[in-house]
Structure formats: structure tokens, C-alpha cells
Amino acid sequence: MQNIDMAFLRKFVPRRFDKFDFIPSNGASGGIVVIWNSVVFSATVLDKKSFGLSIAFTSQHNLATWNLTTVYGPCLEPARTDFVNWLKNHHIDDDVNWLFLGDFNFYRSLDDRNKPGGNLQDTLIFNDIIGQLGLVEHPLKGRAYTWSNMQQDPLLEQLD
């Protein structure tokens, strides 16, 4: 979508979620929306690129702060290299809570792919970024991917 407004969001978002920011999609790819409840969090947009949205949140309850970066990593050059450089250049102080999530269009190991093969260089790039930023991956329980509720099925893998 090229434009999102609260009237559109009201169709599927609970009423208590009253603030949002977004990055429009590029055709059928990309697009990010982050929605929050302003009674619970105040928010300030830190950075906005075609592939990522960073927002600083502050709790209205206890003034605790944390940052969220939501990404949709591009697959094609030159945007892919721009994305990698942008991600690598984040500076995260040790006392800052920061959560990165989204579709990076990278994988941590060749075993993470849903079909055999892959590009080992991509895994090295992604793991280097994760290490450089000091990020910790939170494992999924009982699922192979965040975007799927399907279990890995060897028969389905043969069909790919």
C-alpha cells in the first residue's frame, strides 16, 4: 500500500491502538506498519528508510525506554547493499534496549532455508551484522519460521 490512514487500520486493529507510522510498499514488496497505544507508549520516529523504520518508545507508566527497528530487507541491488550498510551502521549503547524484527531476506545458516542450497556469503554477512550489533536471537518454539505455522514436512521439501 502506498498510503495508510487510521480509517483503514480501524478495520482490523483494536480501538485502543491509536498511533502508527509506516513505510509504503514498493509494488507488492516491502511495506512496514508499526501501531501502538498512546496510553501505554509515547513514540518518536528515529529513522525511516524504504527498508526500515526505527522508533523510540517510552512507557507512560514508568518512563522505561526501548527502541524498535522493523525491517523489510530488499533482495535486489543496489538497495540490498544500502540495507546492509544501514543495518551495520546502527550504534547501540550497552544501556539501550533495542529490538530488531521483520523480514531481513537473509538467513543465519543454510539449514534455515526452506529448500536446499543457498548463498553461504549471505549467512556470513548476516551473522557479521548480528555480531557487530551485539544482538541475541530469540529462538522460536515449535516453529521453523516466524511467518509460518506449518511444521517442516520432508515430503513438502521434496516438492519444492
C-alpha positions in Angstrom: 0.0 0.0 0.0 1.2 3.5 -0.8 -0.9 5.1 1.9 -2.3 4.1 5.3 -4.6 6.0 7.5 -6.4 5.4 10.8 -9.7 4.7 9.0 -8.1 1.8 7.2 -6.4 0.5 10.3 -9.7 0.6 12.2 -11.0 -2.2 10.0 -8.7 -4.7 11.8 -6.9 -3.0 14.7 -8.4 -2.8 18.2 -9.5 0.7 19.0 -7.0 1.2 21.8 -4.2 1.2 19.2 -4.4 4.8 18.2 -1.0 5.8 16.8 1.0 4.4 13.9 3.8 5.1 11.4 4.5 3.3 8.2 6.7 2.9 5.2 4.8 2.4 1.9 5.3 -0.8 -0.1 7.1 -0.8 -3.4 4.6 -2.6 -5.6 3.9 -6.0 -4.0 7.1 -5.9 -1.9 8.1 -4.3 1.3 5.9 -2.0 3.4 6.0 -1.7 7.1 3.5 -0.5 9.6 4.0 -0.1 13.4 0.9 0.5 15.5 0.8 1.4 19.2 -1.4 2.5 22.1 -0.5 6.1 23.1 -1.9 5.5 26.6 0.8 2.9 27.1 3.7 4.3 25.0 4.8 7.6 23.6 6.9 7.3 20.5 9.4 9.2 18.4 10.5 8.1 14.9 14.3 7.8 14.9 14.9 6.8 11.3 12.8 6.0 8.3 14.2 4.4 5.1 12.4 2.4 2.3 13.6 -0.8 4.1 13.4 0.1 7.8 11.6 2.0 10.4 13.2 2.8 13.8 11.0 4.1 16.7 11.9 5.0 20.3 9.2 4.1 22.7 8.7 5.4 26.3 6.4 3.7 28.7 3.8 6.1 30.0 3.6 4.0 33.2 7.3 4.0 34.4 9.2 6.0 31.7 11.2 3.0 30.7 12.5 3.3 27.1 13.3 1.0 24.3 13.8 1.2 20.6 12.2 -0.9 17.8 13.6 -1.3 14.3 11.3 -3.1 11.9 12.8 -4.1 8.5 11.9 -5.4 5.2 15.2 -6.2 3.6 15.4 -5.7 -0.2 16.5 -8.6 -2.4 17.9 -6.7 -5.3 20.9 -4.4 -5.7 21.7 -1.6 -5.1 19.0 -1.4 -2.3 20.3 -4.6 -0.8 23.8 -3.2 -0.2 22.3 0.1 1.1 20.2 -2.0 3.6 23.2 -4.0 4.8 25.3 -0.8 5.3 22.4 0.9 7.1 21.9 -2.0 9.4 25.6 -2.4 10.1 25.9 1.3 10.9 23.4 1.3 13.8 25.1 2.3 17.0 23.6 0.6 20.1 24.8 1.7 23.5 25.1 -1.1 26.1 22.4 0.5 28.3 19.8 0.8 25.4 17.1 -1.8 24.9 16.7 -2.4 21.2 14.6 -4.9 19.3 15.1 -5.7 15.6 12.5 -7.6 13.8 11.0 -8.1 10.4 11.9 -9.8 7.1 15.6 -9.4 6.6 15.7 -11.6 3.5 18.8 -13.1 4.9 19.3 -16.4 6.9 21.6 -17.3 9.8 22.6 -20.7 8.3 21.9 -22.7 5.1 19.8 -25.0 7.3 17.3 -22.1 7.8 16.3 -22.2 4.2 13.0 -23.9 3.2 14.8 -25.6 0.3 18.3 -26.9 -0.2 21.1 -24.6 -1.3 21.6 -21.0 -0.6 24.4 -18.5 -0.5 27.0 -19.0 2.2 28.2 -15.4 1.7 24.7 -14.2 2.8 24.9 -16.2 6.0 28.3 -14.7 6.7 27.1 -11.1 6.1 24.0 -11.6 8.3 25.9 -13.2 11.1 28.5 -10.5 11.0 25.8 -7.8 11.3 24.2 -9.6 14.2 27.6 -10.0 16.0 28.6 -6.4 15.3 25.4 -5.1 16.8 25.6 -7.4 19.7 22.2 -8.8 19.0 20.8 -12.0 20.6 18.4 -14.2 18.6 15.3 -15.2 20.5 14.5 -18.8 19.4 11.1 -19.8 18.2 9.4 -22.7 19.9 7.9 -25.3 17.7 8.1 -23.4 14.5 10.6 -23.2 11.7 9.8 -19.6 10.7 8.1 -16.6 12.2 5.8 -16.3 9.2 4.5 -19.8 9.1 2.5 -22.1 11.4 3.5 -25.1 9.3 5.8 -27.8 10.6 8.7 -28.8 8.4 7.5 -31.7 6.3 10.1 -33.8 4.5 7.6 -34.7 1.8 6.8 -31.0 1.1 10.6 -30.2 0.9 10.9 -32.8 -1.9 8.1 -31.0 -3.9 10.0 -27.6 -3.8 
